[in-house]
Amino acid sequence: MTQRWSYQVIEIKPGLLGRFKPEVVQEELNRQGLQGWQLVNLVVSSPMSPAIAVFKKAT
């Protein structure tokens, strides 16, 4: 049987001065994990733009 996946992409916005607070990132990752999502990739293209978090879960 072939495994099937659902994907979700969310933005995590930086705080003041473009800094990401570790506790904010951890809170979002924990929130998604409780819903069954697994982090696949986290992309930060520049300090002032949001981080893009890509999650997957089996369907």
Sine and cosine of phi, psi and omega as CSV:
sin_phi,cos_phi,sin_psi,cos_psi,sin_omega,cos_omega
0.00,0.00,0.70,-0.72,-0.01,-1.00
-0.99,0.10,0.73,-0.69,0.05,-1.00
-0.96,0.29,0.70,-0.71,0.06,-1.00
-0.91,-0.42,0.57,-0.82,-0.08,-1.00
-0.81,-0.59,0.52,-0.86,0.24,-0.97
-0.94,-0.34,0.55,-0.84,-0.01,-1.00
-0.84,-0.54,0.49,-0.87,0.04,-1.00
-0.66,-0.76,0.67,-0.74,0.03,-1.00
-0.85,-0.53,0.79,-0.62,0.04,-1.00
-0.76,-0.64,0.37,-0.93,0.09,-1.00
-0.97,-0.23,0.67,-0.74,0.13,-0.99
-0.91,-0.43,0.92,-0.39,-0.11,-0.99
-0.99,0.13,0.63,-0.77,0.06,-1.00
-0.95,0.30,0.37,-0.93,0.06,-1.00
-0.99,0.10,-0.41,-0.91,0.02,-1.00
-0.87,0.49,0.58,-0.82,0.01,-1.00
0.89,0.46,0.33,0.94,0.07,-1.00
0.96,0.29,0.31,0.95,-0.02,-1.00
-1.00,-0.09,0.63,-0.78,0.07,-1.00
-1.00,-0.10,0.82,-0.57,0.05,-1.00
-0.99,0.12,0.82,-0.57,-0.02,-1.00
-0.81,0.59,-0.61,0.79,-0.02,-1.00
-0.92,0.39,-0.52,0.85,0.04,-1.00
-0.94,0.34,-0.69,0.73,0.02,-1.00
-0.90,0.43,-0.71,0.70,0.00,-1.00
-0.88,0.47,-0.66,0.75,0.01,-1.00
-0.87,0.49,-0.70,0.72,0.01,-1.00
-0.92,0.39,-0.66,0.75,0.03,-1.00
-0.89,0.45,-0.67,0.74,0.04,-1.00
-0.90,0.44,-0.65,0.76,0.00,-1.00
-0.87,0.49,-0.71,0.71,0.01,-1.00
-0.93,0.36,-0.63,0.78,0.02,-1.00
-0.88,0.47,-0.61,0.79,0.04,-1.00
-0.91,0.42,-0.39,0.92,0.03,-1.00
-1.00,-0.04,0.08,1.00,0.06,-1.00
1.00,-0.07,0.08,1.00,-0.02,-1.00
-1.00,0.06,0.62,-0.78,0.04,-1.00
-0.91,-0.41,0.76,-0.65,0.01,-1.00
-0.93,0.37,0.76,-0.65,0.02,-1.00
-0.96,-0.27,-0.65,0.76,-0.05,-1.00
-0.38,-0.92,0.51,-0.86,0.08,-1.00
-0.76,-0.65,0.87,-0.50,-0.09,-1.00
-0.89,-0.46,0.80,-0.60,0.11,-0.99
-0.85,-0.52,0.95,-0.30,-0.09,-1.00
-0.99,0.12,-0.54,0.84,0.06,-1.00
-0.42,-0.91,0.37,-0.93,-0.09,-1.00
-0.86,0.51,-0.49,0.87,-0.07,-1.00
-1.00,-0.07,-0.14,0.99,-0.01,-1.00
-0.99,-0.12,0.36,-0.93,0.01,-1.00
-0.90,0.43,0.48,-0.88,0.15,-0.99
-0.98,0.17,0.59,-0.81,0.04,-1.00
-0.96,-0.28,0.87,-0.49,0.01,-1.00
-0.96,-0.29,0.78,-0.62,0.01,-1.00
-0.94,-0.35,0.80,-0.60,-0.03,-1.00
-0.85,-0.52,0.38,-0.92,0.12,-0.99
-0.64,-0.77,0.40,-0.92,0.16,-0.99
-0.46,-0.89,0.49,-0.87,-0.01,-1.00
-0.93,0.36,0.61,-0.80,0.04,-1.00
-0.91,-0.41,0.00,0.00,0.00,0.00
